[in-house]
Amino acid sequence: MLFRRAFSETLAPTKRWFHPPERRRTTGGSQSLEYLYGLSAVYAALVSNRRRLVKLYRQHSNDILAKKNTLADKILALADEKKVPQEYVSKERLNDLCFQRPHQGLVLRATPYPLANIKELGNWSATHPTYTVHCTQGEPRRHSTAGKAPRWLALDQLTDPQNVGSIVRSAYYFGVSGIVLCSKNSSKLSPVVAKASSGALECMDVYQSTGLTKFLDRCHQRGWTVLGATVPDSTEPNPALLPLHSLSTLSKAPVILVVGSEGQGLRSAVKSACQQIVSIPSTNPSVQPFVDSLNVGVATGILLQGLSDAEGS
């Protein structure tokens, strides 16, 4: 039995008495600032050099910071090396900065993740494995894949920052070359996303697109296969449907996997820009209708693994 609402949220979001952390920004000169929390996210921000680092807040008398040979030690040493200003504050102050979320004794004040507007991806071939990423401003950026067919990920109006962070983490783990977000009706790359990604956000090249359909069309004209993740309509056969076990047919092709929003899936125009469609069937013959879908982050991870396996076949 195929699950119906693929890649959707099965539970309604719970109400919180505090505002989502992604809304909390302060101004620093002409650029807004964010508060990153969680040891992995803070460490990755220090290592990656993608952001301007303003200040590291340290909690007084924290057990995690008191232990030796921990990730916290590496963070403090790296902050010293990079001459990032540090300030001791109370636990209550840190709680306030990250809206009561688990900070583990450290919070980093920094500029937001820098998002460039992407226009298209250049041609790729196994004989010429270097391709270009064209943005609306600046010089083209060159990517090399060492002969392996590149995999990119496009998120069509995903709004849940926890899901986006989970997907970014999976994308990094499976070697995705880049991620494209919609510039509107999408989750911001907030501290919540950074924490949910366990720091992987700082290791990934993430872009935004003001017109995802046009971006996908341009990439297809450059030889990329656009693969949409959705559920087939059992009442209307889809000739573009690619069975999950047949992802190996894409082993030599550059692929952009497109994932739809939690509730609506792929928009019609975006789906039309996909040359092939893939879905994940349920293997439970007695699955109940109230558990008929996968979380979007879980589903994306399964598909990325399938593409990764295909790449090695």
Secondary structure, 3 states (H helix, E strand, C coil): CCCCCCCCCCCCCCCCCCCCHHHCCEEECCEEEEEEECHHHHHHHHHHCCCCEEEEEEECCCHHHHCCCCHHHHHHHHHHHCCCCEEEECHHHHHHHCCCCCCCCEEEEECCCCCEEEEEECCCCCCCCEEEEEECCCCCEEEECCCCCCEEEEECCCCCHHHHHHHHHHHHHCCCCEEEEECCCCCCCCHHHHHHCCCHHHHCCEEEECCHHHHHHHHHHCCCEEEEECCCCCCCCCCCEECHHHHHHHCCCCEEEEECECCCECCHHHHHCCCEEECCCCCCCCCCHHHCCCCHHHHHHHHHHHHHHHHCC
